[in-house]
Amino acid sequence: GSSAMGATTLRKKVKQAGLDIEVINTSIEDIPFDADIVITHDTLGERASEKCKNAELITIDQFVGNPIYDNLVNRLKK
């Protein structure tokens, strides 16, 4: 659904920025233990924070067309 489209968008932006960062789309239950940043829907934030205690958690209200991806990529380039 929309989370997969959001991941695809972010993956493209990361690649275009020349960053060597893996972007995946997964269920909360399958979030890798070594994830650095997790982006999830606002309604799933609490569940995600329990799963990924060491990762930065970003909650958003929409996956498609969200400016957070550009902001995140710009931040990661620094």
C-alpha positions, 0 to 999 in steps of 0.5 A, spaced: 500 500 500 501 507 501 507 505 506 511 501 500 510 507 495 513 511 501 519 507 502 520 507 494 520 514 494 525 515 500 529 509 497 529 513 490 531 520 494 537 516 498 540 513 491 539 520 488 543 523 494 548 518 493 547 516 500 549 508 501 543 507 506 538 501 505 531 503 505 526 497 506 519 496 507 517 491 513 511 490 518 513 492 525 514 485 527 519 484 522 523 491 523 531 489 524 534 490 531 539 494 528 535 499 524 537 506 525 531 510 523 524 507 523 518 511 519 511 509 521 504 511 521 502 516 527 497 510 529 502 505 529 508 509 533 507 506 540 507 499 537 513 501 533 517 504 539 516 498 543 520 494 537 525 499 535 528 502 542 534 504 539 532 507 533 530 514 531 522 514 530 519 518 525 511 518 525 507 521 519 500 521 517 501 520 510 506 516 506 505 519 499 507 526 497 510 527 504 516 532 505 519 529 510 523 524 505 526 530 502 527 533 509 530 527 512 535 526 506 537 533 507 539 531 514 542 525 512 547 528 507 550 533 512 
